[in-house]
Amino acid sequence: MSASERRVLVIVRAGDESLHPQWLVQPPSQKRNWDLHISYFGDLRRPYRHRASDITLSFEKGTKAIGTAECLEKLGSRIDHYDWFWLPDDDLSVDLPTINRFFEIVAQYDLDLAQPALDEGSYISHQITVRRPHMRLRYTSFVEVMAACFSRKALDLCAPYFGATASSWGQDLLFPKLLGYPERGIAVIDESPVVHTRPVGGPNMDLVARMGIDPREELAEFRKRHDLEMRREIRSGIDRDGNYVTDLAAIDRHKVSVK
């Protein structure tokens, strides 16, 4: 697939230990169906200088939230060329075929907000993100900001709030509300999982602490301002055979083991 035909833009906030190079290892049988933009927050003057010509780079300091907002401003009208946008953290371990499959499922089910499930061995914050291996996807009322993928409509609605909290805490409670909590528009994709390799928090929380911000206080204020509920619901799902499933016990019958 040529760069001009790709419908997805991946924007990774990358430091010097970013795992995104492993996402790009291309097996002979597959070509990348997405473009990559690196939003670099490290200190090197020429990071990732051997990257492919179609992988772009910009420099944005600060937390994921602050840097992503600044990066989108710089990308400007380039955004108009894509239908979906994935904003993963740089500590997700996953291969290229799995990322390709994630975007195929997102497009097939015309999702506005989605994330890959977290596979075995991952560090997790929310049980709803843990992979159910017998499912293709689960329709939910929540997607974690750590690995959120937005349709263009969802990006238009949500992007004005990307810089609203320095920590990013609370934003993933707001995004589904902005979309109206659709029954089948938000999903966790179990068929294309990733591994979250670092303990929750990481360098993003170090930056927040250096800014003198308490993320718990920031979250409480953000929830109050936007009247946000802690909604993390599974509504229904699609199993690996493509069947629509409404029995929540059947959906939840098996989860992988996580940290």
GUVEXLO-689594 format. One record per residue: z negated, x negated, y negated of N, C-alpha, C, CB in turn; residue in one letter. Coordinates in steps of 0.02 Angstrom, whole numbers, plus 50000, padded with zeros to 5 digits. Each point is the difference from the previous one (the first is absolute). Glycine has a CB too. Layout:
<pts>
ZXYZXYZXYZXYA;...
</pts>
This chain:
<pts>
500004995850060500005004249940500004995649938499395009250062M;501084991949893500044996049940499465002049951501234998750016S;498624996849937499485001349952500155006349959499774987849994A;500865013549993500195005949960499885006550037500844993049943S;499095006850124499895006050039499275001350016501124998250049E;498444997249934499305000850017499675005149954499964988150041R;499655016449990499705005649963499274998949984500815007550055R;498904986949968499294998749993499894993449964499755006650104V;499784993549848499784993849968499274998850018500825001649904L;499054992650125499324997850016499784995449943500195000950126V;499235000749845499714995949947499324997650025500615006449908I;499344987150107499384997350026499674995849946500464999950118V;498905001549871499594995849956499774994150043499615009849927R;500694984350062499934994450046499634994249969501055003650055A;498484993749983499684993749984500284994550043498965006049966G;500714988250034500264994250036499915000650076499764993249900D;499835011450122499905001150072500325006550023498944993549994E;501535009049968500335006350018500344999550068500175002349878S;499805003150160500315000350065500725002749997498875001650050L;501384999749891500665003249997500564995750030499615006049898H;500354987250104500544996350032500125002250073499744990449925P;499735011650110500105002150070500385006750003498954993950034Q;501015010149914500365006449999500754998949999499045005249941W;501174988850038500714998649988500354996650058499724999249881L;499914999150172500304996750057500455005050035499014992150014V;501645006649984500495005150020500284998650070500295001649879Q;499575002750168500304999150067500755001349997498915003450055P;501474993849992500735000849998500235007350001500084989150057P;499535015249974500215007050009499855004549941499824998350120S;499834999149830499795004349944500134996849933499145004950074Q;501054999349878500054997849931499505003949958501234997050015K;498544999949934499505003049956500305006149965499444988849984R;500205016950019500245006049966499625001349934500325004850112N;499404989949860499595000549939500074993749959499195007750059W;500724993049877499984994349955499284998049987501085003649947D;498834990250034499324997449987499974997049930499844997750123L;499645004249841499824996849937499294997350006500775007749934H;499134986050049499344996850003499704999949931500364992850098I;499075010349896499614999849937499444995050012500275012249968S;499834981750006499574994450017499404999549953501004993950045Y;498405005349984499404999549958499654993250006499865012350013F;500464983050022499704993450008500134995449942500125001350122G;499774992249889500044995149945500584995150005498785001049993D;501634999550060500564995450006500555001749950499734998650122L;500614996349855500545001149951500645002450035499514991149926R;500595006750137500615001950036499825002350071500694991749932R;499005014050075499815002450066500605002750038498865002749957P;501124996650108500515002950044500714998249977499225009550026Y;500884984249957500644997949970500564999950051499374993349918R;500485007150147500535000050050500155007150025499644988550034H;500155016449928500135007050020500755001449996498855003549958R;501365001750080500705002149999500205002449931499925003250121A;500724996549865500255001649932499895007349981500854991150015S;499085013350034499895007149984499265001949995501095002550056D;498474992549948499285001249992499814997749930499764998650125I;499995006049835499874998549930499264998749989500975007149966T;498874990049976499334997549986499825001149927500114991550092L;499275010649897499735000149932499274997650003500785009549965S;498944989149976499334997249996499555004949963500454988250001F;499035014350034499525004649970499304998150023500865009249995E;498724988849960499314998550017499605006550005500094988849942K;499285010550079499555005850002499975003250068500255001849882G;499415003850121499905003650063500655003350022498795002049970T;501205000850091500605003550025500205005549953499684997350117K;499835006749860500155005749957500324997849934499055006150052A;500644989049916500244997749935500684996750007498824998549961I;501254997150090500624996450010500585004550020499334990250032G;500535014950010500535004650021500265003949940499485000950113T;500075001549845500225003749941500444995749955498955006850006A;500854986949985500404995449958500674998550033498944995049955E;501065004150110500614998450037500515005849994499334992850079C;500445013349929500455005749996500315000549930499325006050086L;500304992349864500274999949931500574995049996498875003249952E;501044990950078500514994849997500635002050040499104991449987K;500805012050069500575001950042500445005249965499324997650101L;500395006549857500395004649958500485004350039499894991849911G;500745008150069500505004550029500204998250071500425001949886S;499374992250138500154998350070499705005150047500024987849970R;499435015250011499675005150041500485005750016498904997049948I;501565004550008500445005750009500464999450060499955001749878D;500114992350150500474998850056499695001750068500534991149931H;498845010950071499655000950064499725007050007499724987850001Y;500185014250063499715006650015499264999650020501135003750036D;498664990449990499304999150020499764993149978500165007950099W;499184991549893499694993949975499364998850040500495001749884F;499484992550150499404998350038499624994649963500565003050110W;498784998049880499584995449962499444997450045500275006149892L;499904989650156499504997650048499594994249972500745003650092P;498644995749933499624993949988500324994250038498945006849984D;500904987149996500334994250029499664997450064500374997149886D;499125006550138499654997850060500155004550060499104995349928D;501475008050071500205004250056500474996150046499885010349929L;499954989550135500414996650050500465005150033499104991250019S;501555007649976500495004750028500674996450003499385010249954V;501064991950093500664996850005500535004449969499644994150105D;500955003049887500555003449966500225006450036500364988949957L;499745011150109500205006350033499505005649989500604993250085P;498755005349914499505005249989500045002849929499264994450084T;500855001249867500085002549931500635004349995499414989749955I;501145008050076500615004150000499875006950029500684989650012N;498955010650043499875006450033499555004549955500114994450113R;499425002549854499585003849953500425003749949499084991650016F;501405004849955500425003249948500485005150030499914989649932F;500315009350129500425005150033499625006550009500624990950060E;498745008649960499605006050010499855003449933499494994950103I;500345001249847499885002749933500605004049977499244990449973V;501365006950036500615003549979500145006050044500454989249957A;499475010150109500155005550046499595006149984500284991750088Q;499085007349895499555005749987499925001349925499414997450107Y;500984999149853500045001349928499305000149968501065006550018D;498564988249995499314999749977499964997649927499634997750118L;499915005149845499884997949931499484994549996500305011449962D;499234988550085499474995050000499844998350073499525004349889L;500474989350127499904998050070499714993050004500955007450035A;498794991050024499784993250014500064998850075499224999949901Q;500884993850119499954998450072499275000250021501034992849994P;498855009650067499324999950027499774992950011500205011150056A;499144988049949499714993450012499894999150074499444999949887L;500834994750140500004998850072499374996350022501254999849998D;498724999050066499424996950033499824993449966500335005350108E;499024993849881499754993949969499975000049925500434994450097G;499805011049872500005000449927499315000849971501145004850006S;498774992649934499425001849958500175006649966499664987749982Y;499895017150019500165006649973499475002449950500615002650106I;499605002049851499555003549955499945007350019500294992049909S;500245010950120500035007250012500265001450071500205002149876H;499425001650163500185001550069500685003550005498795000750027Q;501395003149923500635003850003500604995450003499465009249936I;500474984550043500564995350000500094996550067499824998449879T;499705002450168500024996550064500545003250044498774997149992V;501614998850043500565002350039499805004450059500584989649966R;499785015950042499985004250060500664998550037499265009349946R;500734986550106500634997450028500435005250035499414989450014P;500325016450003500405005350031500375004249948499195000250095H;500704998449841500325003949947500544995949965498935006449983M;501584997149991500494996949956499724999749929500955004150072R;498785001649906499695000249934499505005749998501044995349947L;498515004350003499525005449986500085002149928499194995750088R;500905010849902500005002749932499285000249975501055006850022Y;498834990449919499324999249975499965002149927499824990650081T;499575009249893499895001049928499804993449966499655012050022S;500494982450012499774993549974500444994450026498835004349995F;501324991049961500334993750017499644994649960501135005650023V;498714988950010499614994849967500454995949953499224999550099E;500514998949843500394996349950500204993150025499395006249911V;500274991250139500144993550029500724999450027498804999150029M;501485006449993500674999750033500415006249984499514993150092A;500435009549848500315006449983500754999249986498925003849953A;501465001050073500725000449988500145006649963500264993150104C;500125006549842500125005749956500745001849999499024996649930F;501145009950072500675002149982500094998949925500035008650095S;500594992049882500114999149929499625005449960501134994950023R;498875011350003499635005349967499264998349996500845008450040K;498884989250016499294998350001499854994149954499935004350118A;500534990849880499894994349955499985002349928500574992450082L;499885012049899500025002649932499345003349981501245001650009D;498475002150039499375003549988499404995249999500495010150054L;499524985049991499404995950012499994993549959499975004750113C;500604992549871500024993449967499624999849934501104998250053A;498885007249908499614999649938499254998650011500825007849950P;498954993050112499294999050015499864993550037499885012350005Y;500644983650007499904993950038499514995249967501165001350043F;498834998649891499554995549965499365003549977500984993549965G;498905012650060499435003949974499334997350022500745009950000A;499234986850058499404996650023500184992950018499485010950042T;500154984349935500154992950015499944998650075499594996849887A;499965006750147499874998850071500495003750045498824998449971S;501555006550004500415004750038499595005550033500814990850020S;498535008649981499585005050033500105006849966499164991150033W;500935013950008500075006849976500725002349991498934998449944G;501534996850049500695002049989500295003750060500144990149925Q;499665007850135500275003450059499705006950011500194988950050D;499295012949913499765006949999500415004249951498854996050031L;501395000949917500385003649948500725001450022499294994649914L;501035000650119500715000850015500175006350039500084987750000F;499565014050054500155006350035499895006149956499694994450107P;499825005449850499875005649955500595000949952498764998150008K;501514996449966500575000549955500605003250035499594989949938L;500475009050128500545002850039499865007250023500284988550038L;499115013949949499825006950020499785000750072500805003749916G;498984990850115499775000150070500515003750045498804999749960Y;501824998050045500505003450041499824999650074500874997449915P;499315007850122499845000350072500354994650040499835012249987E;500804986249995500384995250039500354994849956500175008850086R;499534989649858500304995149956499654993349999500375009349932G;499044990450100499584993950000499854998350073499495002749885I;500574991050134499904998350071499784992950010500845008450029A;498784990650025499854993450028500464999150060498785000349960V;501614994350041500514999050052499724995650055500925001149914I;498965002050144499704996450056500504995950040499175009050006D;501464992849992500504996550040500174993149972500475011150032E;499374987749906500184993649968499384996949968501185004149978S;498354993550063499354997749974500034992949971499455007450083P;500054991149877499884993349974499294998050018500825001649904V;499034992050090499324997450010499744997649933500244996750120V;499195006149859499684997749938499564994150020500025011649946H;500164982450031499734993850029499384997349965501134997650034T;498715004949907499434997249963499475005349988500764991749945R;498615006350049499475004949987500145003849936499184992750058P;500605013549941500125004449944499734997049936499955010050077V;500434990349870499804997149936500454994349982498825003450021G;501054990850006500424994149991500044997749928500645003850097G;499914992649886500064997149933500035005249945500584990650052P;499645015449964500035005349948499305001549974501035004850055N;498494995849990499315001449979499694994149963499895007950097M;500324986049921499764994149963500225000349928500024993250106D;500615008849883500265000649933499645005549961501114996050041L;498765009649992499645005549968499314997749978500655008450069V;499014987949975499324997649984500024995349940499685001150120A;500834994649877500054995449944500155003649934500404991250079R;499875014849926500125004149941499375003749978501195001350035M;498274998150005499385003449983500015007450016499834991749912G;500595010350134500075007150018499685001350068501075000749934I;498525004550070499725002450063500485005350027498794997549964D;501555001350092500495004850024499705006850019500664990550041P;498705009549979499685006450016499915004349938499404994550096R;500415002349849499945003649937500685002349975498974993349972E;501525002350036500685001749979500265006050040500224988049969E;499655012050097500205005650043499665006549979500184991950094L;499165007849894499635006049981500285003049935498974995550057A;501175000249894500265002449936500705002950009499314991549940E;501115005250101500685002350011500015006750036500384988150005F;499195012850045499955006350036499785005649953499744993950105R;499785004749853499765005149953500555001949950498834995550012K;501524999549963500525001349949500565004450028499734989149947R;500445009950117500565003650030499795005450050500684989749984H;498665011650020499735005250044500274999250071499925007849901D;499934986450129500284998150064499515001250057500714991649942L;499545011450111499625000850062500154994250047500025012649986E;499514986150060500114995150053500365003450059498974993449965M;501685007850027500385003550051500374994950043500135010049924R;499684989750140500344995750048500115004150064499474989349952R;501015015350044500105004950053500654998550039499385008649932E;500594992650133500605000350041500195007350007499704989350064I;500925012449918500225007050002500355001750066500114999749875R;500344995950146500425001050059500354993350013500165012749978S;500314987350068500344993750013500625000950042498914994549992G;501434999950019500584999650044499844994950054500825003149907I;499234998950157499844995250053500594995550014499205008250050D;500724987149996500524994950012500645003150029499104991550018R;500855014550009500605003550026500335004449948499484999850112D;500255000349827500295003949947499755007149995500974993150014G;498495008550023499735006849999499515000849943500145000850124N;499885005049843499535001649947499345002250031500945003449921Y;498514993550058499355001150031499515002449947500224991050087V;499445014649927499495002649954499304999450028500855007849955T;499084990650110499354999450032499684993449978500385006950100D;499124993549855499714993949972499644995950053499885005849892L;499834997450159499684996350054500514995950039499125008950009A;501474993950002500524996350034500254994149958500335010550060A;499734990649876500224994749955499504994349999500605008449929I;498764993350075499464995049992499744997350066499705005849895D;500634995850160499724998550066499964992550014500445010950040R;499964985149926500004992850014500134996249936500385002050118H;499214992949868500104995549943499964992950026499515008449918K;500834987050049499934993050018499324997449974501264998449996V;498544995850029499374997049981500094995549939499625000450120S;499975000849829500044996249938499334997049981500925007549961V;499094988449987499384996649978499645004249949500514988950022K;
</pts>
